[in-house]
Amino acid sequence: MAIAGLSVLLAAASPTRAQAPAARTSTPPAAFTVISPIYGQLVRFSMPSNFAVVFENAKDGNYIREAVLKGETARAWTQMITVTGAKGLAGNRQVTPESFAVGIAAGFKQACPDTFDANPLGATRFGDRDGFVAVAGCGRVTGSADKHSETALIVAVRGSADVYTIQWAERAPGADKPAIDEAKWRDRLSRLNPIMFCAIVPGEAAPYPSCGKK
């Protein structure tokens, strides 16, 4: 797929304005630190404690791990946190964190050309790594039986050798546009932090103290 700049991808989407944060009815669940070796580096982030891993696979240089709310499944879920790794892709200087995020957002646009929307939160750094954060989604996923909405926070990062993403997706009833409340998704980004990428120390085993100390 040819990747254009994020501004080009979003040209057909209606403008999205940040909304005031919704009133909180409960304290967010506690989180625990996840540190995993994924190809060339250790990937560290915070996982809310009410999520559990339901799927993991690595094939042909592509790694994926999915976690959903406890009690949900990989097929029937309302929220999912996905971690991916693309082996060796950081060596391609034409692939930037922004272009990788655009590629994921383009998948949403293909799934719902009439109800697609997106909001680029912008370039950032995760430790010493370049990253890009965006929110994209469908008001109605046209290929789904119930025409549900699906929106995702997309964090794309160029590692030392590989390209990684952490995505937090949410499904809800169908709507004319996905629910892109910027304050809500920035809060979810803060709950994933600290997001870090560490060198793999030969012979070091879980829980990878060299990365946990950073």
VENCOR-V534685 format. One record per run of one state. SS is the DSSP state (2 for helix, 1 for strand, 0 for the rest). FROM is the first residue (numbers start at 1). LEN is the number of residues. Records with the same first field share a line. If there is no record, write none. Layout:
# VENCOR-V534685
SS->FROM-LEN ; FROM-LEN
This chain:
# VENCOR-V534685
0->1-5 ; 13-18 ; 39-2 ; 49-2 ; 60-2 ; 70-9 ; 87-2 ; 92-5 ; 112-4 ; 127-2 ; 139-10 ; 159-4 ; 173-9 ; 193-3 ; 200-9 ; 213-2
2->6-7 ; 89-3 ; 97-15 ; 182-11 ; 209-4
1->31-8 ; 41-8 ; 51-9 ; 62-8 ; 79-8 ; 116-11 ; 129-10 ; 149-10 ; 163-10 ; 196-4
